[in-house]
Amino acid sequence: MLKKFSGWSVSQKIATSFAFVIFTGSLLLTLPISQLPTSNATYLDNLFTAVSMVCVTGLFTESVHDSYTIFGQIVGMVLMQIGGLGLMTLIASVITRLKGRMGLRNRLAVQEGINRGDARGFKEYLSDILKYTAVIEGTGFLLLSIRFVPEMGWPSGLFTSPFLTISAFCNAGFDTLGNVSLVAYVHDPLVNFVITSLIILGGIGFSVWFDVSKSVKCYMGKKCRPSLKVFFRGLSLHSRLAIGVTLIVIVVGIVFFVAVEYNNPNSIGTFTFPQKLLAGYFQTVTMRTAGFATIDYTTVYPFTLFWFVITMFVGGSPGGTAGGLKTTTFAIIFLTLYNELRGQSNVNIANHTISRQQVRQAFVIFLALLGTLIVGTSLLSILNPEVDFIFILFEAISALATVGVSANLTPTLGRLSQAVLMFLMFAGRIGPITLLDSLAKRTQKVQDVEYSKGNILIG
C-alpha cells in the first residue's frame, strides 16, 4: 500500500492525505466520549464538522458548544492545527525530526502542500514554521486568557483561550462560546485585536514571516539603516506584494463597510464612531478567510454582503493558513489588466517583470476558482430556490474560500446542499486544480505540441 502511495502524483497524495485526516476526524468526533448527552449531531454532522475543521473553514451544521465534550473539542483543535499548518508540513517535520530521507517526489508533495516555490532547506524551513507557530499561538493564548479566565474561571478560561487562538491563527473560525461566534465581544478591543492579529499572521504566509524576521534581525543588529522605507524595500518582492495588498484590502474594506452600514440600525447604526471602526476592521479581517463574526450578517445591507463576497474571493496570501484566490495572484491579474490598458506587454511591478508563466498560472488559478464557485453556487441555488441568491452566493464563497462566515444558512440546508458545501470546502483547501488533477487518470504522457499560428477574433 505504501509503495503504491509513493507512486501517486503530488495532487493525489495531497487530496488523499487530507481526505484520510477528515475521515479519521469524523470517526473520532462520533465516538460517545466526544458527544455531549444532549448532542443532536449525527455522523453526517460530524463529517461536515471534520471537513470544515481540516479545511479550516468554520461552517457547521451543529455547533461545537452544543455537540462536543472537552475530548471532542480537543479533537477539533488537533484537526484545525493539522489543516491550518498543512498536513504535509507536519508529515515532513516528523520525517526530518526522525532524520529520515525524503526523495524528490516526497519533497515535491510537501512543497505543494505548503505553497513553497522551491525545495531547498526543507528541514530548517519546516522547523521554523513550527517554532514561529508555537510562539505566536502561545502569545495569543496568554493575551486571551486575560479576558476569558476572569470571565469564565480558570478551567473554562484556560481551555477557551487556546481553542480560540488555534482557530484564529489557522483561520478556522470555530469557537466554543455558542452559536453566535464573537458577537458578545463586538466592543471588546482586546478580543478584537488579538483575534485579528492571529488571523493576519496566520494568513500572511510563512515565507513573509521569515522575510520580515530576517529584516528585523538586521535592524536589531544595527546592520541596516533604521528607516521604514528602507525596511520595506529590503523585503522580497513577494513579501512586499503580500503585505501591500493585505493592507489595501483591509483599509478599503473598513471604509466601504463603515460608509455603507453607518446608519443601519440593525448592524452598526447605534454604535459610536470608534465602535463602528472596530467592527469594520474586524469584519474586513475575518472575511479574508477567518470565519469569526462580531455582528449578525443577516442584518447588513445586500451591497455589504456582495463586498464581503469579493473580499472572500481575494482571500489571504500563499503559503499560510488562508484560502481564496490569494493576494499575490489577485495582484498579478490586476497588474496584467492595468499594463494591458497602458499598452505595456510586460507585467511590471517595483522594477521587476513577472514571468509570462506566472501570469498564465495566475489566470488559470483565477478561472479554476471562479468556475468552481459558479458550479457550486448554481447547485445550491437549484437546490434552494426559496433562498435569496445573495445569501446562496455568500455561503458558497465562504465555503470555497475556506472563510466560514454564514448568514445562518448552513444548518437549515438539506443534506445534498451540505454535501455541495463540503465539496467546496475541500476544493478550496487543496485547490480546485489539485483536486481535478488528483482525479485525472494519466494513461499516456501528454506532449506539448505546437502547430502553425491561427487567428481568432476576440473581444
Protein Blocks (a to p, Z undefined) as FASTA:
>chain_A
ZZmmmmpcfklmmmmmmmmmmmmmmmmmmpmklpcfklcbdfklmmmmmmmmmnonopaf
bdfklmpcfklmmmmmmmmmmmmnopklmmmmmmmmnopacdfklmmmmmmmnopabfeh
klmmmmmmmmmmmmmmmmmmmmmmmmmmmmnojklmmmmmmmmmmmmmnonopafkbjno
jmlmmmmmklmmmmmmmmmmmmnojklmmmmmmmmmmmmnopaccdfklmmmmpcfklmm
mmmmmmmmmmmmmmmmmmmmmmmmklmmmpcfklmmmmmmmmmmmmnonopafbdfklpc
fklmmmmmmmmmnopaehiabecjbjklmmmmmmmmmmmmnopabdceehiacdfklmmm
mmmmmmmmmmmmmmmmmmmmmmmmmbcfklmmmmmmmmmnonopaehlmmmpcfklmmmm
mmmmmmmmnopklmmmmmpccfbdcdddddddddddeZZ
